[in-house]
Amino acid sequence: MNEVIHGFVYFIGAGPGDPGLLTVRGQQVLNDADVIIYDRLVSLQILQLLPDDTPKICAEALPGCHPERMQVLVDLMVDNATKGLKVARLKGGDPLLFGRGSEEIEPLIAKNIAFEIVPGVTAALGASAYSGIPLTHREFSSAVAFITGHEKAGKPDSFLHWPEIAKFPGTLVFYMGVKRAQVIQSNLLEQGMDPQTPVAIISQATLPQQKQATTVLGNLTTIVAQENFNPPAVIIIGSAAKYLGLWGWRNKLPLGNASILISRPKGQGLDFASKLKNLGANVFQFDSMAIKNPDDWNLVDHEIKNLSFFDWLVFTSANGVEKFLQRFLQLGFDIRALSNLKIACIGPSTALALKPFHINPDLIPPRSDAEGLIEALLPLVKGGKVLLARAKEGRALLSQELSKICQVTDLHVYSQGPASQEQIDNIKLMLSNISMDYVAVTSSNSAKVLFDSLGGELRAGIAGGKTKVVAISPLTSEEVKNLGWGSALSSENFTTDGMIDEMINDWSNK
């Protein structure tokens, strides 16, 4: 009987690049994996979604050229699974469609290692949707064929039967074909395909740098050379290809194809990013800081258990709201225990963080910064007792000024850690290939961390006017100016929704 191995290998299709096309199951498995082995074609945007603490290995970084590397890769998966670990093998597109997935799975079967295949959106479907090409159409194409443009080297016979391919009654999609465009073109023409047959070439499908062109079969190699198309790319041949760009659905969205870098603490900004994506933007997130629990909850727990002692509970960030109230509920209290307190928030974004807890603040100052909050609170808290729930690294100004007229308990409910170097390196690489249209900063601190981490990569675009900085408030806008980035677009209502409105207004003028 074969030995039972308790580890597991998941073969996950990452899709063509847009992180929104990664499946829910794929994300679940990646979040739970002990080690992730990913392909070079997995986009940086998807790599950003991977858990920071999970070891990640690029398959192309393993030693040897492909034939030798395959054995090293398989050995790596087997070794980790044998140790009882959950291995996520993350592959571009779909694992079993020109992804060599079966070649990696067969050795696992031989060694009785359990595995799961998580399908992914294949490149042809991503290219079709994002370029507006219907691969099938009742008027002219009732079939579609996916064909490799690059067969295994050294194989004695080709599986491609060009006479049948040339007569295929539908749409042809060639994967990995731009380097062999001459072979594709000459074989199809030799077998009688009309040189005026429409052709579309789409590279980097679904990503901000997606590039596309349309031509006819007789000019295929000329266009590939003139437009300098490089892999990864697909070539679509048939009547469907004439539709390239005809629909332009993404360009018609309010932020269609705008590239936006948002700077938020890790774990935040998901709603912000989702709204931007729904408006057609390509969104990249920079986790400007890591949010950590206190080293010791004892002080927080003590004050929560003595909330009846206080008159005001003051929050200066959404993180403070979430950390304090989550701990409050974990200790077994319910919202009624806050009924004797008045609650103040530094601004609308912090107030929004109260919504999931079904709490409305008693005070949001007109000016969303420490100075504005001090000005609003001074007439209300004299002689009272204030609990200030904030970051360990927060400004001391609020506590110092309020302490002059009332009793303040400065409670650190979370701390802030630096952005990871791995993330910084990944975004630097991304910025070398993609220019941003907007950089959205949601606090003065996020602006400073972004400047310190990526200022060199962003400076030229901002100075030249290609990249605009969007700030959540006048205070953040002032910090942007102090950093040397000039004037920023500034939200009028100090919320991420206000920032989105500023970007939409600006983008509509371009």
C-alpha positions as CSV (number, residue, x, y, z in Angstrom):
1,M,0.0,0.0,0.0
2,N,1.3,3.5,-0.8
3,E,2.2,5.7,2.1
4,V,-0.4,8.4,2.8
5,I,1.0,11.9,2.7
6,H,-0.9,14.5,4.7
7,G,0.4,17.5,2.8
8,F,-1.6,19.0,-0.1
9,V,-0.8,20.8,-3.4
10,Y,-3.2,23.3,-4.9
11,F,-2.8,24.2,-8.6
12,I,-4.4,27.6,-8.8
13,G,-5.2,29.6,-12.0
14,A,-4.2,33.2,-11.4
15,G,-6.0,34.4,-14.5
16,P,-4.5,36.8,-17.1
17,G,-3.4,39.5,-14.7
18,D,-6.2,41.7,-13.3
19,P,-6.5,40.7,-9.6
20,G,-10.3,41.0,-9.8
21,L,-10.3,37.9,-12.1
22,L,-8.7,35.7,-9.4
23,T,-11.4,33.3,-8.3
24,V,-12.8,33.4,-4.8
25,R,-11.6,29.8,-4.3
26,G,-8.2,30.7,-5.5
27,Q,-7.9,33.6,-2.9
28,Q,-9.2,31.3,-0.1
29,V,-6.5,28.7,-0.9
30,L,-3.7,31.3,-1.2
31,N,-4.7,32.8,2.2
32,D,-4.4,29.4,3.8
33,A,-1.2,28.1,2.1
34,D,2.0,27.4,4.0
35,V,4.2,28.1,0.9
36,I,3.4,29.6,-2.5
37,I,5.3,28.8,-5.7
38,Y,4.3,31.2,-8.4
39,D,5.1,31.7,-12.1
40,R,6.8,34.7,-13.6
41,L,3.6,35.6,-15.5
42,V,1.6,36.1,-12.4
43,S,1.0,39.9,-12.2
44,L,2.5,42.1,-9.5
45,Q,-1.0,43.2,-8.6
46,I,-1.9,39.6,-7.7
47,L,1.4,39.1,-5.8
48,Q,0.4,42.1,-3.7
49,L,-2.7,40.1,-2.5
50,L,-0.6,37.3,-1.1
51,P,-0.2,37.1,2.7
52,D,3.0,38.8,3.8
53,D,4.1,36.1,6.2
54,T,3.8,33.2,3.7
55,P,7.0,32.1,2.0
56,K,6.9,32.8,-1.7
57,I,9.1,31.3,-4.4
58,C,9.2,32.3,-8.1
59,A,9.4,29.1,-10.2
60,E,11.6,30.8,-12.7
61,A,14.1,31.7,-10.0
62,L,14.8,28.0,-9.4
63,P,18.1,26.7,-10.8
64,G,18.5,25.3,-14.3
65,C,16.8,25.9,-17.6
66,H,13.2,24.7,-18.1
67,P,13.7,20.9,-18.5
68,E,16.0,20.7,-15.4
69,R,14.0,23.3,-13.5
70,M,10.8,21.2,-13.9
71,Q,12.4,18.4,-11.8
72,V,13.6,21.0,-9.2
73,L,10.1,22.4,-9.1
74,V,8.4,19.0,-8.6
75,D,10.9,18.1,-5.9
76,L,10.2,21.3,-4.1
77,M,6.4,20.6,-4.1
78,V,6.9,17.0,-3.1
79,D,9.3,17.9,-0.2
80,N,6.9,20.5,1.2
81,A,3.9,18.3,0.9
82,T,5.7,15.3,2.5
83,K,6.3,17.6,5.5
84,G,2.5,18.0,5.8
85,L,2.4,21.5,4.4
86,K,-0.2,23.1,2.1
87,V,1.5,24.1,-1.1
88,A,-0.1,26.6,-3.4
89,R,1.2,26.4,-7.0
90,L,0.1,29.6,-8.6
91,K,0.0,29.6,-12.4
92,G,-0.9,32.3,-14.9
93,G,-4.2,31.9,-16.7
94,D,-5.6,28.4,-16.1
95,P,-3.3,25.6,-14.8
96,L,-4.4,23.0,-17.5
97,L,-4.5,25.2,-20.6
98,F,-1.0,25.5,-22.0
99,G,0.2,25.9,-18.4
100,R,2.1,22.6,-18.2
101,G,-0.1,21.8,-15.2
102,S,-0.5,18.1,-16.1
103,E,3.3,17.7,-16.3
104,E,3.6,18.9,-12.7
105,I,0.7,16.9,-11.4
106,E,1.7,13.5,-12.8
107,P,4.7,13.1,-10.4
108,L,2.4,13.9,-7.5
109,I,0.0,11.2,-8.5
110,A,2.9,8.7,-8.7
111,K,3.9,9.7,-5.1
112,N,0.3,9.5,-3.7
113,I,0.2,13.3,-2.9
114,A,-3.3,14.8,-2.8
115,F,-4.0,17.8,-4.9
116,E,-6.7,20.1,-6.1
117,I,-7.1,22.1,-9.3
118,V,-8.6,25.5,-9.0
119,P,-9.5,26.8,-12.5
120,G,-8.5,30.2,-13.7
121,V,-9.7,32.7,-16.3
122,T,-7.6,31.9,-19.4
123,A,-5.8,34.6,-21.4
124,A,-8.1,34.2,-24.5
125,L,-11.2,35.1,-22.4
126,G,-9.5,38.0,-20.7
127,A,-8.2,39.4,-24.0
128,S,-11.6,38.9,-25.5
129,A,-13.5,40.7,-22.8
130,Y,-11.0,43.6,-22.2
131,S,-10.6,44.3,-25.9
132,G,-14.2,44.0,-26.9
133,I,-13.8,41.0,-29.2
134,P,-16.6,38.4,-29.2
135,L,-14.9,35.0,-29.7
136,T,-18.2,33.6,-30.9
137,H,-21.1,35.3,-32.6
138,R,-24.3,33.9,-34.1
139,E,-23.7,35.8,-37.4
140,F,-20.2,34.6,-38.2
141,S,-18.6,32.3,-35.6
142,S,-20.1,29.3,-33.8
143,A,-16.8,27.8,-32.7
144,V,-13.5,28.8,-31.2
145,A,-10.2,27.0,-31.1
146,F,-7.3,27.6,-28.6
147,I,-4.0,26.8,-30.2
148,T,-0.4,26.9,-28.9
149,G,2.0,29.0,-30.9
150,H,4.9,27.4,-29.2
151,E,5.0,23.6,-29.1
152,K,7.4,21.6,-26.9
153,A,11.0,21.8,-28.2
154,G,12.4,18.5,-29.6
155,K,9.0,16.9,-30.1
156,P,9.3,14.7,-33.2
157,D,5.9,15.4,-34.6
158,S,3.7,18.5,-34.5
159,F,0.1,18.1,-33.1
160,L,-0.9,21.1,-35.3
161,H,-2.5,20.1,-38.6
162,W,-2.4,23.3,-40.5
163,P,-4.7,22.3,-43.4
164,E,-7.5,21.7,-40.8
165,I,-6.7,24.8,-38.8
166,A,-6.8,27.0,-41.9
167,K,-10.3,25.6,-42.7
168,F,-11.6,25.9,-39.1
169,P,-15.1,27.4,-39.2
170,G,-14.8,29.9,-36.4
171,T,-12.3,31.9,-34.4
172,L,-8.7,30.9,-33.9
173,V,-6.8,32.0,-30.8
174,F,-3.0,31.4,-30.7
175,Y,-1.3,31.5,-27.4
176,M,2.4,32.5,-27.1
177,G,2.3,33.3,-30.8
178,V,4.1,36.7,-31.3
179,K,7.5,35.2,-31.4
180,R,6.3,32.7,-34.1
181,A,4.0,35.1,-36.0
182,Q,5.9,34.3,-39.2
183,V,5.3,30.6,-38.8
184,I,1.6,31.1,-38.1
185,Q,1.1,33.5,-40.9
186,S,3.0,31.5,-43.6
187,N,1.3,28.2,-42.7
188,L,-2.2,29.6,-42.8
189,L,-1.6,31.4,-46.1
190,E,0.0,28.3,-47.6
191,Q,-3.1,26.3,-46.7
192,G,-5.4,28.8,-48.4
193,M,-6.6,31.1,-45.7
194,D,-7.6,34.5,-47.2
195,P,-4.8,37.1,-46.6
196,Q,-7.6,39.6,-45.8
197,T,-8.8,37.6,-42.8
198,P,-9.1,40.0,-39.8
199,V,-6.4,39.5,-37.1
200,A,-6.0,41.1,-33.7
201,I,-3.0,41.0,-31.4
202,I,-3.5,41.7,-27.7
203,S,-0.6,41.7,-25.2
204,Q,-0.7,42.1,-21.4
205,A,-4.4,41.4,-21.5
206,T,-6.5,42.8,-18.6
207,L,-3.5,44.8,-17.2
208,P,-3.0,48.6,-17.4
209,Q,-0.3,48.1,-20.0
210,Q,-2.7,46.1,-22.3
211,K,-1.7,46.7,-25.9
212,Q,-3.7,45.8,-28.9
213,A,-3.8,46.2,-32.7
214,T,-5.9,45.0,-35.6
215,T,-4.7,44.1,-39.1
216,V,-5.2,41.3,-41.6
217,L,-3.5,38.0,-41.9
218,G,-1.3,39.1,-44.8
219,N,0.2,41.9,-42.6
220,L,0.5,40.0,-39.3
221,T,4.3,39.8,-39.0
222,T,4.6,43.4,-40.2
223,I,2.3,44.8,-37.4
224,V,4.0,42.6,-34.8
225,A,7.4,44.0,-35.7
226,Q,6.2,47.6,-36.2
227,E,4.3,47.8,-32.9
228,N,7.0,45.8,-31.0
229,F,4.6,43.3,-29.5
230,N,6.1,41.1,-26.8
231,P,4.9,38.1,-24.8
232,P,2.6,37.4,-23.1
233,A,0.2,38.0,-26.0
234,V,-2.6,36.2,-27.9
235,I,-3.3,36.4,-31.6
236,I,-7.0,36.2,-32.6
237,I,-7.8,35.3,-36.2
238,G,-11.2,35.3,-37.9
239,S,-14.1,37.6,-38.5
240,A,-14.4,38.3,-34.7
241,A,-11.1,40.2,-34.8
242,K,-12.6,43.1,-36.7
243,Y,-14.5,44.1,-33.6
244,L,-11.3,45.1,-31.8
245,G,-11.9,48.2,-29.7
246,L,-15.4,48.7,-31.3
247,W,-17.2,48.5,-28.0
248,G,-14.6,50.3,-25.8
249,W,-16.6,49.6,-22.7
250,R,-13.8,50.3,-20.2
251,N,-13.1,53.7,-21.8
252,K,-16.7,54.7,-21.3
253,L,-16.6,54.2,-17.5
254,P,-16.0,57.4,-15.4
255,L,-12.4,56.4,-14.6
256,G,-11.9,54.1,-17.6
257,N,-8.3,52.8,-17.7
258,A,-7.0,55.4,-15.3
259,S,-4.1,53.9,-13.3
260,I,-4.4,54.8,-9.6
261,L,-2.0,54.1,-6.7
262,I,-3.7,54.3,-3.3
263,S,-1.7,54.6,-0.1
264,R,-3.5,53.1,2.9
265,P,-2.6,51.1,6.0
266,K,-2.5,47.3,5.4
267,G,-6.0,45.7,5.5
268,Q,-7.7,49.0,4.8
269,G,-8.7,50.6,1.5
270,L,-10.6,47.6,0.2
271,D,-13.8,49.5,-0.2
272,F,-12.0,52.4,-1.7
273,A,-10.2,50.2,-4.2
274,S,-13.4,48.3,-5.1
275,K,-15.3,51.6,-5.9
276,L,-12.4,52.7,-8.1
277,K,-12.3,49.4,-9.9
278,N,-16.1,49.6,-10.5
279,L,-15.5,52.9,-12.2
280,G,-13.0,51.4,-14.6
281,A,-9.7,52.2,-12.9
282,N,-6.7,50.1,-12.7
283,V,-5.9,50.1,-8.9
284,F,-2.7,49.5,-7.2
285,Q,-2.5,49.5,-3.4
286,F,0.5,50.5,-1.3
287,D,0.2,49.3,2.2
288,S,1.8,52.4,3.9
289,M,1.9,50.7,7.3
290,A,1.1,47.5,9.1
291,I,-1.5,47.8,11.8
292,K,-0.6,45.7,14.9
293,N,-2.3,44.9,18.1
294,P,-0.9,46.2,21.4
295,D,1.8,44.0,22.9
296,D,-0.4,43.7,26.0
297,W,-4.2,44.2,26.1
298,N,-4.3,44.6,29.8
299,L,-4.4,48.4,29.8
300,V,-7.0,48.5,27.1
301,D,-9.1,45.9,28.9
302,H,-8.9,47.8,32.1
303,E,-10.3,51.0,30.5
304,I,-13.0,49.2,28.6
305,K,-14.2,47.6,31.9
306,N,-14.3,51.1,33.4
307,L,-16.1,53.0,30.6
308,S,-18.7,54.3,33.0
309,F,-15.9,56.5,34.5
310,F,-15.7,58.6,31.2
311,D,-17.8,61.3,29.6
312,W,-16.2,61.3,26.1
313,L,-14.7,58.6,23.9
314,V,-12.5,60.1,21.2
315,F,-11.3,58.4,18.0
316,T,-8.7,59.9,15.7
317,S,-8.6,57.1,13.1
318,A,-10.6,54.3,11.6
319,N,-8.0,51.9,13.0
320,G,-8.7,53.2,16.5
321,V,-12.4,52.6,16.0
322,E,-12.0,49.0,14.8
323,K,-9.3,47.9,17.3
324,F,-11.1,49.4,20.3
325,L,-14.6,48.2,19.4
326,Q,-13.5,44.8,18.3
327,R,-11.8,44.3,21.7
328,F,-14.8,45.8,23.4
329,L,-17.1,43.1,21.9
330,Q,-14.5,40.3,22.5
331,L,-14.7,41.1,26.2
332,G,-18.4,40.3,26.1
333,F,-19.9,43.8,26.2
334,D,-22.6,45.1,23.9
335,I,-23.2,48.5,22.4
336,R,-25.6,49.5,25.2
337,A,-22.5,49.8,27.5
338,L,-21.6,52.9,25.5
339,S,-24.9,54.7,26.2
340,N,-23.5,57.0,28.8
341,L,-20.7,58.2,26.6
342,K,-20.5,60.9,24.0
343,I,-18.3,59.9,21.0
344,A,-16.2,62.2,18.9
345,C,-14.4,61.4,15.6
346,I,-11.7,63.4,14.0
347,G,-13.3,63.3,10.6
348,P,-15.9,61.7,8.3
349,S,-13.7,58.7,7.4
350,T,-13.3,57.8,11.0
351,A,-17.0,58.3,11.5
352,L,-17.7,55.8,8.7
353,A,-15.8,53.2,10.6
354,L,-18.4,53.4,13.3
355,K,-21.2,52.4,10.9
356,P,-20.6,48.6,11.0
357,F,-21.1,48.9,14.8
358,H,-24.3,50.8,14.3
359,I,-23.0,53.9,16.1
360,N,-23.4,57.5,15.1
361,P,-20.8,60.0,16.6
362,D,-21.9,63.0,18.6
363,L,-19.2,65.2,17.2
364,I,-17.4,65.5,13.8
365,P,-15.5,68.8,13.7
366,P,-15.7,70.9,10.5
367,R,-11.9,70.6,10.2
368,S,-10.6,67.0,10.0
369,D,-7.3,67.2,11.9
370,A,-6.1,67.3,15.5
371,E,-6.3,71.1,15.6
372,G,-9.9,71.1,14.4
373,L,-10.9,68.4,16.9
374,I,-9.3,70.3,19.7
375,E,-11.2,73.5,18.8
376,A,-14.5,71.6,18.6
377,L,-13.9,69.7,21.9
378,L,-12.6,72.5,24.1
379,P,-16.1,74.0,24.9
380,L,-17.6,70.6,25.6
381,V,-15.1,68.7,27.8
382,K,-14.0,71.2,30.4
383,G,-13.8,69.5,33.8
384,G,-14.8,66.2,32.2
385,K,-13.1,62.8,31.6
386,V,-12.0,61.9,28.1
387,L,-10.8,58.5,26.8
388,L,-8.6,58.9,23.8
389,A,-8.3,55.7,21.8
390,R,-5.5,56.0,19.2
391,A,-2.2,54.7,17.8
392,K,0.9,54.4,20.0
393,E,2.7,56.6,17.4
394,G,0.0,59.2,17.1
395,R,0.5,63.0,17.6
396,A,0.6,64.0,21.3
397,L,-1.0,67.4,20.5
398,L,-4.5,66.4,21.2
399,S,-3.8,64.8,24.6
400,Q,-1.6,67.8,25.6
401,E,-4.1,70.5,24.8
402,L,-7.1,68.7,26.2
403,S,-5.3,67.9,29.4
404,K,-5.2,71.6,30.2
405,I,-8.9,71.7,30.9
406,C,-10.0,68.1,31.5
407,Q,-8.8,64.6,32.6
408,V,-7.4,62.7,29.6
409,T,-6.6,58.9,29.5
410,D,-4.4,58.3,26.5
411,L,-5.1,54.7,25.4
412,H,-3.0,53.0,22.8
413,V,-5.2,50.5,21.1
414,Y,-2.9,49.7,18.2
415,S,0.6,50.4,16.8
416,Q,1.9,51.1,13.4
417,G,4.7,49.1,11.7
418,P,6.6,50.0,8.5
419,A,5.7,48.9,5.0
420,S,7.3,45.6,4.0
421,Q,10.5,45.8,1.8
422,E,9.1,43.1,-0.4
423,Q,6.1,45.2,-1.2
424,I,8.2,48.3,-1.8
425,D,10.4,46.3,-4.2
426,N,7.4,44.9,-6.1
427,I,5.8,48.3,-6.5
428,K,9.1,49.9,-7.7
429,L,9.3,47.2,-10.4
430,M,5.7,47.9,-11.3
431,L,6.3,51.6,-11.5
432,S,9.2,51.0,-13.9
433,N,6.7,49.6,-16.4
434,I,3.5,51.6,-15.6
435,S,3.0,55.3,-15.1
436,M,0.3,56.4,-12.6
437,D,-2.4,58.9,-13.5
438,Y,-3.2,59.5,-9.8
439,V,-1.7,58.8,-6.4
440,A,-4.3,58.9,-3.6
441,V,-3.1,59.6,-0.1
442,T,-5.5,59.3,2.8
443,S,-3.4,60.8,5.6
444,S,-0.4,63.0,6.2
445,N,1.5,60.0,7.5
446,S,0.6,57.9,4.5
447,A,1.9,60.7,2.2
448,K,5.2,60.8,4.1
449,V,5.7,57.0,4.0
450,L,4.9,56.9,0.3
451,F,7.3,59.7,-0.4
452,D,10.1,58.0,1.6
453,S,9.5,54.6,0.0
454,L,8.6,55.5,-3.6
455,G,9.4,59.2,-4.0
456,G,12.1,58.6,-6.5
457,E,9.9,56.4,-8.8
458,L,7.0,58.9,-8.6
459,R,8.8,62.2,-8.8
460,A,9.2,62.5,-12.6
461,G,5.5,61.7,-13.3
462,I,4.4,64.2,-10.7
463,A,6.8,66.9,-11.8
464,G,5.8,66.5,-15.4
465,G,2.1,66.6,-14.7
466,K,1.4,63.1,-15.9
467,T,0.7,61.9,-12.3
468,K,-1.6,63.9,-10.0
469,V,-1.6,63.6,-6.2
470,V,-5.1,63.5,-4.6
471,A,-5.3,64.2,-0.9
472,I,-8.1,63.4,1.5
473,S,-8.0,66.8,3.3
474,P,-6.4,70.2,3.3
475,L,-4.0,69.0,6.0
476,T,-2.8,66.0,3.9
477,S,-2.6,68.4,0.9
478,E,-0.3,70.7,2.9
479,E,1.9,67.7,3.8
480,V,2.1,66.8,0.1
481,K,3.3,70.3,-0.7
482,N,5.8,70.2,2.1
483,L,7.2,67.0,0.7
484,G,7.9,68.9,-2.6
485,W,5.2,67.3,-4.7
486,G,3.4,70.6,-5.3
487,S,-0.3,71.2,-5.1
488,A,-2.6,68.3,-4.8
489,L,-6.2,67.8,-5.7
490,S,-8.1,67.9,-2.4
491,S,-11.3,66.3,-1.4
492,E,-14.0,68.8,-0.3
493,N,-15.7,66.5,2.2
494,F,-12.5,64.8,3.6
495,T,-13.6,61.2,2.6
496,T,-12.5,58.7,0.0
497,D,-15.7,59.2,-1.8
498,G,-14.7,62.9,-2.1
499,M,-11.4,61.8,-3.5
500,I,-13.1,59.7,-6.1
501,D,-15.2,62.7,-7.1
502,E,-12.1,64.8,-7.6
503,M,-10.5,62.1,-9.8
504,I,-13.6,61.6,-11.9
505,N,-13.9,65.4,-12.5
506,D,-10.2,65.6,-13.5
507,W,-10.3,62.5,-15.6
508,S,-13.3,63.7,-17.6
509,N,-11.2,66.7,-18.7
510,K,-8.4,64.5,-20.2
